[in-house]
Amino acid sequence: MQVWAYTGADVSPAVDEPAVDIDFYVGPGSDGEPRRGEARDGAEAIRTAFLRELPGHVATTSFGTAEVLSVRTVSRPAIRPYDESAIRRSHAAYRIRVQSRG
């Protein structure tokens, strides 16, 4: 899995909305064939966890705490091309609203 966070959009001085892209990779099965179904299912499991488990989560950092207020799917998981034909990549994008608490 590869996670990219970028382009935070400040809603207020204490609220940020970064975009997060997630690529989920699955290698070939024992027969050498791509496992498209596992790439799709793994990406959907991540999506479910993001939507159900992340809102309300509080993280403590050296700068204070931050609470995840909401998660929104921008682009649901979909199989995308990848250079290696035996590897399957599923890509999804999310928008996460986070409130900082100094």
N, C-alpha and C positions, 0 to 999 in steps of 0.2 A: 504494500500500500504506500502511496505517495500523497502527501498533503501539502497544498500550497495555499497560503493566506495572503491576500493582497487587497489593495484599494479600500481601505477603511473610509467610511463616509461618516463624519461626525454629525450626529443628530443634535447633540448639545455638548457642552464641555465635558460631561461625564458619561455620555453614551456614544458608543462607536458601533458601526455596522460593517465589519470586514466581510469580504467575499472569500469563500473557501472552496477550492477545487480538490476533489479526491479522485485519484486514479487507483483502481484495484486491479492487480495483475494475478493471473493464474497460469502456471506452466502446463506443459502437456501431460497427459495421463501416461500410464505405464505402456500403453500401445503407441505412444508418440503423437497421438491426435490431440488437437486443442480441446479444452474443456470449457466451452462457451457457457453452458448452464451453470457451472460453478462460479464463473466470473460474474454472471448476472445475479446469482443468489447471494454471493458475498457482498456485492455492492448494495443490494437491497437490505441486507442485514445491517450494514453500516448506516444506511438511510434511516431505517427504523430506530436504531440506537440514537442517532442525532436528534430525530424528531421527538422521541419519547423520553430519553434519559438526560439530554444536555440542558434543556430549559430548567432553571432553578439551581443548576450546579454553581457552586462558589469556589473560586480558586484564590489562594493566597500567594502573593508575590512579595518581593522586597519593596514594592511601591504601594502596597495595601491589598485590598481584595477586589475581585471582579465577579459579577454574577451574570450568568447567561440568562437574558430575559426571554429570548425567543430564537427559533431556528426556522428558516423558510427554505424550501427547495426551489432553486432557480432553474435547474436543469436536472431532471431525474436520471438515474443511472441508465446508461446505454453503452452497448459494445462499440468501441472505437477502433480504428486501424492502429496497428503497431508494427514496427519494422520486422520483428521476428514472427514468422507465420504460425509457429506452434504455441505462441503465448497469446492469451486473450487479455485485453485491457477493457475495463469498464470505467467510464468517466461520469462524474456527477458534480454539480455545483450547488452551493448553499450560501445563504446570507444569514449571518449570526448577529444578533443584537446583544451587546455586552455593556453593562453599566459598571463603571469604576467607582470604588468607594475608598478614597484616600486613606 
